[in-house]
Each structure stands twice: as C-alpha cells, then as structure tokens.
Amino acid sequence: WSPLLKKMIALASVDTAHSHLGTKLQMEITIEAVRHKVAAKIVNMPFFNPKRKTAVPV
C-alpha cells in the first residue's frame, strides 16, 4: 500500500509472455490470514515521479 498514491503497488517477476505494457493480470495478496485475488496491470518504471524530487528550494 502506498499512502502517497493511495493505491496498492508491487514489484513482481512475470513470464515474458505476460510482460507487455498494459497487460492486465491477477495477483494474490494476504490480508489478516485471508487470501484475496486483486487486479494488476503491467506499467513502466518509474510509475510515479514526484515533482519535489527535482524541485529547488527558494
């Protein structure tokens, strides 16, 4: 969970056949000992580039 993005984020190893940008997949997460399947999508890295990273203080 990313508190900044308010979304689930993950880094995963994926078979080459399913590694194309925009491919929709399902992944399994465990919350309080209960497994859930959630939607996932292949995106470019970095998927978030904050402005403050390169901002110059005034």
TORKOL-4160 file (C-alpha; in steps of 0.2 Angstrom, whole numbers, padded with zeros to 4 digits, m for minus):
58
<pt num="1" X="0000" Y="0000" Z="0000"/>
<pt num="2" X="0007" Y="0017" Z="m0005"/>
<pt num="3" X="0000" Y="0031" Z="0007"/>
<pt num="4" X="0005" Y="0044" Z="m0005"/>
<pt num="5" X="m0003" Y="0036" Z="m0020"/>
<pt num="6" X="m0017" Y="0028" Z="m0011"/>
<pt num="7" X="m0015" Y="0013" Z="m0021"/>
<pt num="8" X="m0008" Y="m0005" Z="m0020"/>
<pt num="9" X="0009" Y="m0006" Z="m0028"/>
<pt num="10" X="0020" Y="m0021" Z="m0031"/>
<pt num="11" X="0036" Y="m0027" Z="m0040"/>
<pt num="12" X="0035" Y="m0044" Z="m0047"/>
<pt num="13" X="0043" Y="m0057" Z="m0059"/>
<pt num="14" X="0032" Y="m0061" Z="m0073"/>
<pt num="15" X="0033" Y="m0073" Z="m0088"/>
<pt num="16" X="0039" Y="m0065" Z="m0104"/>
<pt num="17" X="0023" Y="m0069" Z="m0112"/>
<pt num="18" X="0013" Y="m0058" Z="m0100"/>
<pt num="19" X="0026" Y="m0044" Z="m0098"/>
<pt num="20" X="0020" Y="m0032" Z="m0111"/>
<pt num="21" X="0014" Y="m0014" Z="m0105"/>
<pt num="22" X="m0004" Y="m0013" Z="m0101"/>
<pt num="23" X="m0006" Y="m0032" Z="m0099"/>
<pt num="24" X="m0019" Y="m0035" Z="m0085"/>
<pt num="25" X="m0016" Y="m0049" Z="m0073"/>
<pt num="26" X="m0022" Y="m0055" Z="m0056"/>
<pt num="27" X="m0011" Y="m0057" Z="m0041"/>
<pt num="28" X="m0014" Y="m0064" Z="m0024"/>
<pt num="29" X="m0012" Y="m0054" Z="m0008"/>
<pt num="30" X="m0014" Y="m0060" Z="0010"/>
<pt num="31" X="m0023" Y="m0048" Z="0022"/>
<pt num="32" X="m0025" Y="m0054" Z="0040"/>
<pt num="33" X="m0023" Y="m0073" Z="0035"/>
<pt num="34" X="m0036" Y="m0072" Z="0021"/>
<pt num="35" X="m0030" Y="m0073" Z="0003"/>
<pt num="36" X="m0038" Y="m0061" Z="m0010"/>
<pt num="37" X="m0036" Y="m0060" Z="m0029"/>
<pt num="38" X="m0034" Y="m0042" Z="m0035"/>
<pt num="39" X="m0032" Y="m0035" Z="m0052"/>
<pt num="40" X="m0014" Y="m0029" Z="m0058"/>
<pt num="41" X="m0008" Y="m0021" Z="m0073"/>
<pt num="42" X="0010" Y="m0020" Z="m0081"/>
<pt num="43" X="0017" Y="m0002" Z="m0081"/>
<pt num="44" X="0033" Y="0007" Z="m0085"/>
<pt num="45" X="0045" Y="0011" Z="m0071"/>
<pt num="46" X="0045" Y="0023" Z="m0063"/>
<pt num="47" X="0026" Y="0023" Z="m0061"/>
<pt num="48" X="0027" Y="0039" Z="m0050"/>
<pt num="49" X="0039" Y="0053" Z="m0052"/>
<pt num="50" X="0037" Y="0066" Z="m0039"/>
<pt num="51" X="0040" Y="0085" Z="m0043"/>
<pt num="52" X="0048" Y="0088" Z="m0026"/>
<pt num="53" X="0062" Y="0076" Z="m0031"/>
<pt num="54" X="0070" Y="0089" Z="m0043"/>
<pt num="55" X="0062" Y="0105" Z="m0035"/>
<pt num="56" X="0074" Y="0118" Z="m0030"/>
<pt num="57" X="0071" Y="0127" Z="m0013"/>
<pt num="58" X="0068" Y="0145" Z="m0015"/>
